[in-house]
C-alpha cells in the first residue's frame, strides 16, 4: 500500500494539475533524490478541522423509574438524568461566519459546545440546527476570528480507488490524520439514519473521528466522517462518510431556515435487477406514480427508468430518493428517463413531504 501510494503521489507531483501547496517532495537521504509527501496538503487543510467537546444531560429511562411505588420507596425522582461529556470533530466551512459542519450524533442532547482549533484556541459555539435523518448538524462559532475554512469538493465526482485523508480527533487524543482509498460508493442499509448514501473508505476512522473531514488529494472536503463497522469498537478498515454534496444541501437549508424541508415528487422506486432489466444495473425504476402528484403532472410513468437527475448519473434508487428528498421545495429537477428503450427528459417540480406526524422535515434547531 505504501509503495503504491508513493508511485501515485510521485506521478501527481510531476503534473501541472495539482496545486503547489497540496503535494510536495522531501529529500531522500539514502539515494540523494526525493520522495513524495502529503505534508503540504496536511498543513493546508488541518487548520479547518476542529475538536468538539460537548456537555449535556441524558434522561435515564428504566421501567422501574416509572413505578410510583419504587420511586417513593427508594426516594427516586420522577425523571433521572445523567450528565454526559463527550468529544468529537468538526469542519470549518465558512471562516467569516464561523459555520462548522459535524454529525448530529456528536451534538445530540447537548447544552454547551466548546470548540478547539488546531492551534489550541478555544471557542464557544451554538447549535444552529440538527438533522437526524442525515446525521448532519451545523454549529456556529461565537465571535469567530483567525479561522481557516476548507473548500468544498464534489462528492459526485468520486470514484472507487481515489485516495483520501481522514482527519479528526480519535479517542480524544487530538488531531490525527490517516490515509486510504475510497473503497465503495453509495453504501446503504447500515440502519444508521434515514438518508444513506455513504462513501466507504479504509482510511482509519475511530470513535471521536465523527464529524471530521474526509479530504481528497486536492485538499477539498468530500465527506463528513460518520460511522464505522467494528466488532470490537475500533478501526478494522471499514469506515463511512456522508458525501459532502448531501451535507452541503442540508447545511444550506439549516442556515437559511433552521430546519430541513423534505421534498417529494410522488413516485415509489425500486432498484434495477440486471437479470430482469435487460442487463442494466445502474439507475432506478419507477414502481408507481401517485395520482395527482408532481410526477404525474410532469408525465412520469410507472416503469420508467431514471438514468440522470440534473445531468448527474443515477446509480441506484437510494441515490435518487436522497436527491429528491433533499431538494428544496419548488425546485425544478430535470430527470432523464428511459421509456420503451428511448431516453427523454422530464422536468418535475419538487413538492413538500411530511413525516408520519404531518411535520415538515426533521431538523431540530437549537
Secondary structure as UniProt FT lines:
FT   HELIX           2..13
FT   TURN            16..17
FT   TURN            20..22
FT   STRAND          24..27
FT   TURN            29..31
FT   STRAND          34..37
FT   HELIX           39..45
FT   HELIX           46..48
FT   STRAND          49..60
FT   HELIX           63..66
FT   HELIX           68..73
FT   TURN            74..75
FT   STRAND          80..94
FT   TURN            95..98
FT   STRAND          99..103
FT   HELIX           104..107
FT   TURN            108..109
FT   STRAND          110..116
FT   TURN            118..119
FT   STRAND          122..131
FT   TURN            132..135
FT   STRAND          136..141
FT   TURN            142..143
FT   STRAND          151..152
FT   HELIX           155..157
FT   TURN            160..161
FT   STRAND          163..168
FT   HELIX           170..172
FT   STRAND          176..187
FT   STRAND          198..201
FT   TURN            207..208
FT   TURN            210..211
FT   STRAND          213..216
FT   TURN            217..218
FT   STRAND          220..228
FT   TURN            231..232
FT   STRAND          239..243
FT   HELIX           244..257
FT   STRAND          263..264
FT   STRAND          267..271
FT   TURN            274..279
FT   STRAND          284..289
FT   TURN            291..292
FT   HELIX           294..298
FT   TURN            302..303
FT   STRAND          305..309
FT   TURN            310..311
FT   STRAND          312..313
FT   HELIX           317..325
FT   TURN            329..330
FT   STRAND          332..339
FT   TURN            340..341
FT   STRAND          342..349
FT   STRAND          351..352
FT   TURN            356..357
//
